[in-house]
Amino acid sequence: MKNYWFVSEFYWPNENATGHIITRIVDVFSKNEKANVITVGNIGTKERNKNIHTTRIKSNFQLNKNNLLQRLVNLTILSIKMSVTVLQRVKCNDVVITVTNPAFILVLLAFFKNIRKYKLIILVHDVFPENLVIANIISKNNILYKIEKKVFDNAYNKGNLLLTCGRDMQRLVKMKVKDKNKVKFISNFADTDVLYPVEKKENKIIKELKLENKLVVLFTGNIGRMQNIDYLIDTMEILKNDNSIAFLFIGDGIFKEKIKNYSKQNNNVFYIATMNINDAYIFMNAGDVGISSLLPNSMGVGVPSKVYSYMATGKPIVAVMDNDSEIAMMIEEEGNGWVVSPSEPTRLAELLTQLKNDYVQIRLKGEISYKLSNTKYSIEKITNQYVEVITGT
């Protein structure tokens, strides 16, 4: 019997977007196979079932993740700890399945593969170092970027199989490897086991903020460098005198304070800190439309998983991103939302002004989202695809 090792910084009960996805894949995988998980924190947490064995690595330091230098130190330490654990425990011909966080884990596991001779499957959620360029952390002409690109491209080439969560990401990763056939696409999924539609007027947050009679534009998750936050602020500034449209932000990230401070200047903007994952059915229902935004020219560097959660709660999607992104392509194919240029805030303002008087269209596109979440993008269908591909390697 093959030995399978899932390596991820985030795993249950630490269920951010990546942790939630990995946890659900391991759950389905462990129904028929034994699964080993190597993760960080939550020492002493009970196993989810008898077929899962989890090694939890202590994290004895607290660094500010929004400080670039401290974040770099944190990622380096975690990557070393996790990869050394792999080196100690994984044997020849075992299968290691790793996500692309912490960032340097991919490079180290690709190197240790030469020593342990295991098979390496990479679940690509972020594409390094291209995402650093898009986020304006480093220039493409910087010598450090050129070195990083060479190192990471070599790591991607070491993988036996690379699974991307977007077709745009698949195209980008194929440019980085010699064997294009080992780069596959499997979509993210909508977790309808825990998410479902709730009437807006019955939502706790909507009632507390008295937003029942407004078009509520919901933004959840990471308020970070990639999310084109200045664009959203420019849009909210255009609409600041329209009291029939409200923006609700629920999440965390480096630009959290920017949104928080702006909400104090604009009565139509509301900010709530990250809520417990167990309350996802509440906060994912606190809006009429779900918005997802990326910086211009972000093709392939990431796919916002929150979009699929919006769909599970019956929300139409407003995608502020380039037309060649995975989410934009999905909306074009399925008709469950709208795609808006990530460079022109006036376009988004015009769309929202139109939608505040067209709840019929919102409802119809929301129904398409919900149907898709139970069919094409269902948790059962997508997690089974992962299991089939992983066990077939």
Phi, psi and omega in degrees: 000135179291149176256123184250133181236118176262124184243116182205134176302324184248131178200160181312136005272009176274082188255073164284193184302310181294315180300320180295315180297311181297318180300316182291325177294315179297321178304310182290319180302318186284357176293327183236349182228157173276134183237134172253136180239132173245119185215187186238136172081183179055046180300136177090359178294136181292153178289153179284328173200173188291344181268004180244130173239120186248128171258118183251121184269135180292141174239097189266018182225147178238109180242151180289110183291345179270354173266120188301316182294314179295323178295320178298317178297315181300311181298322180294313181296314180297318180299318179295313181301314184290319182289326176295321176298319176299314181300324182284329191250330185279140182248171180304135179074000170295164179246122178255124178247114183237145170270173185268033170216144357296157194309317188275356180299324180298315181296315182291318180292327176294322178291314182291341176301327178295333182271312186269344178060037176271167173272142185238119175249128183250120174269103188276108175255332176224143181253109178265148354266012182302325181295332179291329178290313180300322182279004179062032176274328181212152180271148178296336181271354180290138181298327178296321178297317181297323177292314180300318181298318179296316181295312182290321177300321177297320179295316178300322179294335180285341181292140175284332181208136177238120182252115180259152182259015176206149178290329174293321177293322178300317179297318181294315182293326177299331178289342185264347186237156180281318181268095184294333186290342182271003177261112184244159178246124169229125185294160164292172184232165176257121184272083179284359173289330183239347181243141181199158182290142174229137180305135182306315184293344179265355185284132183301314182292316179301317181293318181296323182268358179057053183250015185303326187256020178241154169284115184258118178264114188261127174238120179238160173095210187290124176258074192242195184295326185279348191274007173057046187295322179299324176300315181294321177296319177299320179294316180295329178292321178299323186261012190297337180265002179263099185283002178266358179237129179235147176246128180240119179253129177229110181164198184214171178143176187297333180258018178302313183295327179297315178292317180301314180292322180294325180297337178282343180262345185231115184291349181260009180240132183231141178235134174231134179296163179310132180258162179299140181302333179292344178259017183302323181295339177278302187286335177284349177259003187273052179186168175268322177228149176258129182253140176225128186230145176224156175296155175300151177062034180266016186309117170090350186276346178185153179234115183296111183289339182297336179303320182289333175287321173304317183297322181295336177261014174076028181263136168288156186253134168254108183258110177264088185193170181293153184295338182267010176280157182302313183294319178297319178296319178299315181296320178297321182283322190258336179076030183257026177173204184224146177248131183234141178303134179278011182242352186231091181302331180297328180295317179294318178299319178295318180298313182293326176296323177291317185291334181296342178249014184222063180290341176295314179295321177300315181295316183296316180289328175294323177295324177295317178303313183295320178298317179297324182294338179258359181233269186300324183245027182291151180299321181295313182296313186288316180295325176293326175298316178300312182299315181299316182290317182295314181287343179272359182276000000 
